[in-house]
Amino acid sequence: MDSKDNPVLRAIRERRSIRRFTSEPVERAALLTILEAGQWAPSGLNNQPWRFLVVTRDDPRHTLLAECTKYAQIVRDSAACICVLLQKDAMYSEMKDHQGAGACIQNMLLAVHALGLGAVWLGQIVNDQPATLGALGLSDAEYEIEAVLALGHPDQKGDSKRKPLSELLLEDF
């Protein structure tokens, strides 16, 4: 089978980080579809320790969230932010739970792409857990923020290059 014909493999190749958005809102149904994609990610022991908080442009926390990152303009311009958190008392293995959160985030990014929307994974925002969680009204005793996905209708075409696979393989097989 040609991987170009497979919609999943094509989405993996074509998905790009989008950092500029139009002012058009994202429908609730689309947000629910994106969250459901995250819900279906694999996790160790199927413990699913991730939790989601959707903060739309009209929520006062959207502005507070923007103040927690050097990428404030991206947050301000987004129609919504999906905050992906780990609930600490639901975790069983720090490494495996962080890996699961990454899979969850990738599922959501692929769903965003499949819906014709754009998003970017903001990782820098997690560097100050107390400030970011405080902006969201959440406790750092209960939650750990993994990432914020800023999303909306794209106002740019994404672009990316990849190293040749031969540079990434430790040895040929």
Buried (B, 14 or more C-beta within 10 A) or exposed (E): EEEEEEEEEEBBEEBBBBBBBEEEBBEEEBBEBBBEBBBEBEBBEEBBBBBBBBBBBEBEBBBBBBEBBEBBEBBBBBBBBBBBBBBBEBBEBEEBBBBBBBBBBBBBBBBBBBBEBBBBBBEEBBEBBEBBBBBBEBEBEBBBBBBBBBBBBBBEEBEEEEEEEEEEEEEEE
